[in-house]
């Protein structure tokens, strides 16, 4: 993992921070929108038997489709940073989400690599200017009214569509560097009932509950646009099934816009799923609508909006504990993975509210309870930013949603808790 040396984007504190499928049986979807994944894999241990895109950055020497937003500063050719210094470039693509095609770019002809920096040679490669990144220049198709910048009078380019991800390039490469960031710790031993189900090939009921990031926003599969990459909940379920050769049934009841407080309300709250406004009860009402549902493993992903909307740390802890207690009233043996949220764009003055600090509360919950583990996605995100990745490299909306690449980082982090590495 290459630490920052040469500064690619200016000013330093602003632009540096902005800028194989598995063989399985056909998925079965029932009336509750549950997706059942059955794997044909026979690998039970040792090397990860998962898709290349979710093999952990910290334990592989090949990076699959790392995304980069190339940015031009003061008229120079657009450039961006990779996490590692490549020893071999496998491919560089951009995706046309409208036409449903991908275009390959050639090293030495369309771009050059210097250390971990990739610089465009061709003016045809999609990119942004530093002024566009900061909101000083406008780009057609973006919203410039909702996300005020920390720079007075400016608004950041914002979209829940494809405008950002269509400008990112996707690089697959090999390297020999070490990953210097946070590495999630294998924790299956702390989830004994989940371990028993996986090792004995019992059906595992996986329940995902959280905010818009947990709905899958904004993976291309979630947006229903090319290249239709899975959201992180789908990647976790499919690859857990693949590695352990067992059936994992995913049920996702996450709601965009929600905080942990919405999740414990007895009344309905408004939220969004796949761009549509919905109303949904809190966890007690949601479970009440599914009287025969008994989750085995629950992934809770609240925190992004809690921080943004100022939910206090102790209130956050209270609400998270209430969610856990309510679910365990349905299944006393249910186990949990708590997600520390990715970070909001540090330039978004209303959204960036020290999301990473909420992970300490999750650690307290883990220490005080059995059958609960946590993973600090926010720390991984921060480490990548500190190493020179731009925020725009890893986001789909430029505010608080991951793109396909960072969704794979979510998935590999969660899988690292459940598969030895």
C-alpha positions in Angstrom: 0.0 0.0 0.0 1.6 3.2 -1.1 1.5 6.1 1.3 1.1 9.7 -0.1 4.3 11.2 -1.5 3.6 13.2 -4.6 0.5 15.3 -4.1 -1.8 14.8 -7.1 -4.6 17.2 -6.3 -4.6 20.7 -4.8 -5.3 22.1 -2.3 -3.9 19.2 -0.3 -6.6 18.8 2.4 -9.4 19.3 -0.1 -8.7 17.6 -3.4 -6.6 14.7 -2.1 -9.6 13.6 0.0 -12.1 14.1 -2.8 -10.8 13.2 -5.6 -15.1 -13.8 -12.3 -18.4 -14.8 -11.3 -19.0 -17.9 -9.0 -20.5 -21.2 -10.1 -23.7 -21.6 -8.3 -27.2 -22.8 -8.7 -29.9 -20.4 -9.8 -31.0 -18.0 -7.1 -34.5 -18.5 -5.7 -36.6 -15.5 -4.7 -39.7 -16.0 -2.6 -42.7 -13.8 -1.8 -40.7 -12.1 1.0 -38.0 -10.9 -1.4 -35.6 -13.4 0.2 -32.8 -14.6 -2.1 -31.5 -18.1 -1.5 -28.0 -18.8 -2.6 -26.8 -22.4 -3.0 -23.2 -23.0 -3.9 -21.6 -25.8 -5.9 -18.2 -25.1 -4.2 -16.5 -27.8 -2.2 -13.9 -25.6 -0.5 -14.5 -25.5 3.2 -11.2 -23.9 4.5 -7.8 -22.7 3.5 -7.7 -20.4 0.5 -10.8 -18.2 0.0 -13.2 -19.6 -2.5 -14.9 -16.4 -3.5 -15.2 -14.0 -6.4 -12.0 -12.1 -7.2 -13.6 -8.8 -6.5 -14.1 -9.6 -2.8 -10.7 -11.2 -2.1 -9.3 -8.9 0.6 -6.9 -6.2 -0.3 -4.8 -7.2 2.7 -4.2 -10.8 1.6 -4.0 -10.8 -2.2 -1.5 -9.4 -4.7 -4.2 -8.7 -7.3 -6.7 -5.9 -7.2 -9.9 -6.3 -9.1 -11.4 -3.2 -10.8 -10.2 -0.6 -8.4 -12.0 2.6 -9.3 -10.2 6.0 -9.9 -11.5 9.4 -10.8 -8.9 11.1 -12.9 -8.7 14.8 -12.1 -7.0 17.6 -14.0 -5.4 20.4 -12.0 -4.7 23.7 -13.8 -4.9 22.2 -17.2 -2.5 19.3 -16.7 -3.4 15.9 -17.9 -5.9 14.1 -15.5 -4.4 11.8 -13.0 -5.2 9.7 -9.9 -3.9 7.3 -7.4 -4.0 3.5 -7.1 -3.8 1.9 -3.7 -0.6 0.0 -4.6 2.2 0.4 -7.1 1.3 -2.0 -10.0 3.8 -4.5 -11.3 1.5 -5.6 -14.0 -1.6 -3.9 -15.5 -4.3 -6.5 -16.3 -6.9 -4.1 -17.7 -8.2 -0.6 -17.5 -11.9 0.0 -18.4 -14.6 2.6 -18.4 -18.3 1.7 -18.5 -21.0 3.3 -20.7 -24.0 2.7 -18.4 -26.4 3.9 -21.1 -25.2 1.8 -24.0 -24.3 -1.2 -21.9 -20.7 -1.5 -23.1 -17.2 -1.2 -21.6 -14.2 0.4 -23.3 -10.7 -0.8 -22.7 -7.8 1.7 -22.5 -4.2 0.7 -23.4 -1.1 1.4 -21.4 1.4 3.7 -23.2 -1.3 4.8 -25.6 -4.1 6.0 -23.5 -2.4 6.3 -20.1 0.9 5.8 -18.3 1.7 4.5 -14.8 4.3 6.1 -12.6 4.7 4.5 -9.2 1.0 4.3 -8.0 -0.1 7.2 -10.1 -2.1 6.8 -13.3 -2.1 9.7 -15.8 -4.3 10.0 -18.9 -2.6 10.5 -22.3 -5.8 10.4 -24.3 -8.3 13.2 -24.0 -11.0 10.6 -24.6 -10.7 9.1 -21.1 -13.4 10.4 -18.8 -12.2 12.8 -16.1 -13.1 15.9 -14.1 -11.2 19.1 -13.5 -10.3 20.2 -10.0 -12.7 23.1 -10.3 -15.5 20.7 -11.2 -14.6 18.6 -8.1 -14.9 21.7 -5.9 -18.1 22.9 -7.5 -16.5 26.0 -9.0 -17.4 24.8 -12.5 -20.6 23.0 -13.2 -21.1 19.7 -15.1 -24.3 18.9 -17.0 -26.5 16.3 -15.2 -25.4 17.1 -11.6 -27.4 18.6 -8.8 -25.8 21.8 -7.5 -28.3 22.9 -4.9 -28.5 20.2 -2.1 -24.9 19.7 -0.8 -23.2 22.8 0.4 -19.5 22.7 0.6 -17.2 23.6 3.5 -16.1 26.4 1.2 -18.7 29.2 1.7 -20.9 29.8 -1.4 -20.0 26.5 -3.2 -22.1 23.4 -3.6 -20.6 20.0 -4.4 -21.7 18.0 -7.5 -24.2 15.5 -6.3 -26.1 12.7 -8.0 -27.9 9.4 -7.2 -27.6 8.4 -10.9 -24.7 7.4 -13.0 -23.0 10.7 -13.7 -20.1 10.0 -11.3 -19.5 6.3 -11.8 -19.6 6.8 -15.6 -16.5 9.1 -15.2 -14.5 6.7 -13.1 -12.0 4.3 -14.6 -11.6 0.7 -13.3 -8.2 -0.8 -13.0 -7.3 -4.5 -12.5 -3.6 -5.0 -11.7 -1.0 -7.1 -9.8 1.4 -5.6 -7.2 3.9 -6.6 -4.5 3.1 -4.0 -1.9 1.8 -4.6 1.6 -1.5 -3.3 2.8 -0.8 -0.8 5.6 -4.3 0.0 6.6 -6.7 -1.5 9.1 -7.3 -5.2 8.7 -10.5 -6.8 10.0 -9.9 -9.6 12.5 -11.4 -13.1 11.8 -14.2 -13.5 14.4 -16.2 -16.6 13.5 -15.2 -18.2 16.8 -17.2 -15.4 18.5 -20.3 -16.4 16.5 -20.5 -20.0 17.5 -24.0 -20.7 16.1 -23.2 -19.1 12.8 -20.0 -21.1 12.7 -22.0 -24.3 13.4 -24.5 -23.6 10.6 -21.7 -22.8 8.1 -19.5 -25.7 8.9 -22.4 -28.2 9.1 -24.0 -26.8 5.9 -27.1 -25.8 7.6 -29.3 -23.1 6.0 -28.3 -19.7 7.3 -30.9 -16.9 7.5 -29.0 -13.7 6.9 -30.9 -10.5 7.8 -29.6 -7.0 6.8 -31.0 -3.9 8.5 -29.7 -0.4 8.2 -29.6 2.8 6.2 -29.3 3.4 2.4 -25.7 2.0 2.3 -27.2 -1.3 3.5 -30.0 -1.2 0.9 -27.1 -1.5 -1.6 -27.0 2.1 -2.7 -25.4 2.8 -5.1 -24.0 -0.3 -6.7 -24.7 -0.6 -10.4 -26.9 -3.6 -9.7 -28.9 -1.6 -7.2 -29.2 1.2 -9.8 -30.1 -1.5 -12.5 -27.5 -0.2 -14.9 -24.5 -1.8 -16.6 -22.4 -3.6 -15.5 -25.0 -4.7 -12.9 -22.5 -5.4 -10.1 -23.9 -6.9 -6.9 -24.5 -4.8 -3.8 -22.4 -5.6 -0.8 -25.3 -7.6 1.0 -25.6 -9.7 -2.1 -21.9 -10.2 -2.4 -21.7 -11.3 1.2 -24.5 -13.8 0.9 -23.3 -15.3 -2.4 -19.7 -15.6 -1.4 -20.4 -16.9 2.0 -22.5 -19.6 0.4 -19.8 -20.2 -2.2 -17.0 -20.6 0.3 -18.8 -22.8 2.8 -20.9 -24.8 0.2 -24.1 -24.1 2.1 -27.3 -22.2 1.5 -27.5 -18.6 2.7 -30.9 -16.9 2.5 -30.6 -13.1 2.4 -33.5 -10.8 3.6 -32.7 -7.1 3.3 -35.0 -4.7 5.2 -32.7 -1.7 5.2 -34.3 1.7 4.5 -32.5 4.8 3.0 -32.5 7.9 5.1 -33.0 6.1 8.4 -31.2 6.4 11.6 -31.1 3.8 14.4 -33.9 5.9 16.0 -36.2 5.1 13.1 -35.4 1.5 13.6 -36.9 1.3 17.1 -40.0 3.3 16.5 -43.4 1.6 16.8 -44.9 3.8 14.1 -44.0 3.9 10.4 -41.2 6.1 9.1 -40.6 7.4 5.6 -37.5 6.3 3.7 -36.2 5.3 0.3 -35.4 2.0 -1.4 -34.1 2.1 -5.0 -35.3 5.6 -5.5 -38.8 5.0 -4.3 -40.3 6.5 -1.2 -41.7 3.9 1.2 -43.1 3.7 4.7 -41.9 1.0 7.0 -42.3 0.2 10.7 -39.4 -0.1 13.0 -37.9 -3.5 13.8 -40.7 -4.7 16.1 -43.3 -4.0 13.4 -41.2 -5.4 10.7 -40.7 -8.7 12.5 -44.4 -8.6 13.3 -45.2 -8.7 9.6 -43.1 -11.9 9.3 -44.2 -14.1 12.3 -42.4 -17.2 11.0 -39.1 -15.5 10.3 -36.2 -16.4 12.5 -32.8 -14.7 11.5 -29.6 -16.5 12.4 -27.2 -13.7 11.6 -28.0 -10.1 11.4 -25.9 -7.3 9.9 -26.7 -3.9 11.4 -25.6 -0.9 9.3 -26.7 2.3 11.1 -24.4 5.3 11.7 -24.0 7.4 8.6 -27.3 9.3 9.1 -27.0 9.1 12.9 -23.9 11.2 12.8 -25.2 13.5 10.1 -28.4 14.2 11.9 -26.8 14.5 15.3 -28.1 11.4 17.1 -26.1 11.5 20.4 -23.6 8.7 21.1 -25.5 7.3 24.1 -28.8 7.5 22.3 -27.2 5.6 19.4 -26.1 3.0 21.9 -29.5 2.8 23.4 -31.2 2.4 20.0 -28.7 -0.2 18.7 -29.2 -2.3 21.9 -33.0 -2.0 21.5 -32.7 -3.4 17.9 -30.6 -6.3 19.1 -32.9 -7.0 22.1 -36.0 -7.0 19.9 -34.5 -9.4 17.4 -33.3 -11.7 20.1 -36.9 -11.8 21.5 -37.7 -13.5 18.3 -34.6 -15.7 18.2 -32.6 -15.7 21.4 -29.6 -17.4 19.7 -29.4 -14.8 16.9 -25.9 -13.3 16.3 -24.9 -9.9 15.0 -22.3 -8.1 12.9 -22.2 -4.3 13.6 -20.9 -2.1 10.8 -18.9 1.0 11.5 -20.1 3.3 8.6 -18.0 4.5 5.7 -17.2 8.2 5.8 -19.2 11.1 4.4 -17.4 13.4 2.0 -15.3 15.7 4.2 -16.2 18.6 1.9 -19.9 18.1 2.6 -20.4 20.5 5.5 -23.9 19.1 6.5 -23.1 15.4 6.0 -19.6 14.9 7.3 -20.0 14.7 11.1 -17.2 12.4 12.3 -19.0 9.2 11.4 -15.9 7.1 12.4 -16.3 8.1 16.1 -19.5 6.1 16.4 -17.6 2.9 16.1 -16.4 3.2 19.7 -20.1 2.7 20.7 -20.2 -0.4 18.6 -17.1 -1.7 20.3 -18.8 -1.1 23.7 -21.8 -3.1 22.6 -19.5 -6.0 21.5 -17.7 -6.0 24.8 -20.9 -6.1 26.8 -22.7 -8.9 24.9 -22.0 -12.4 23.6 -22.5 -13.4 20.0 -21.8 -9.9 18.6 -18.8 -8.7 16.5 -18.1 -5.4 14.7 -16.0 -4.3 11.7 -14.7 -0.7 11.2 -15.4 0.1 7.6 -14.9 3.8 8.4 -11.3 3.1 9.4 -10.6 1.2 6.2 -12.1 4.1 4.3 -10.0 6.6 6.2 -6.8 4.6 5.7 -7.4 4.5 1.9 -7.9 8.3 1.9 -4.8 8.8 3.9 -2.9 6.6 1.4 -3.8 9.0 -1.4 -7.1 7.7 -2.7 -9.6 10.5 -3.5 -13.1 10.5 -2.0 -14.4 10.6 -5.6 -12.5 7.4 -6.4 -14.8 5.4 -4.1 -18.2 7.0 -4.1 -21.2 6.9 -6.4 -22.9 10.1 -5.3 -20.0 12.2 -4.0 -21.6 12.4 -0.5 -22.2 9.2 1.4 -22.7 6.2 -0.9 -20.1 3.7 -2.1 -19.6 2.8 -5.7 -19.0 -0.8 -7.0 -15.4 -0.9 -5.8 -16.0 0.3 -2.3 -19.1 -1.9 -2.0 -16.6 -4.8 -2.7 -14.5 -3.4 0.2 -17.6 -3.6 2.4 -18.1 -7.2 1.4 -14.5 -8.3 1.8 -14.4 -6.7 5.2 -17.5 -8.5 6.4 -16.4 -11.8 4.9 -13.0 -11.4 6.7 -14.9 -11.8 10.0 -16.4 -15.1 8.7 -13.6 -16.7 6.6 -10.2 -17.3 8.0 -7.4 -15.3 6.3 
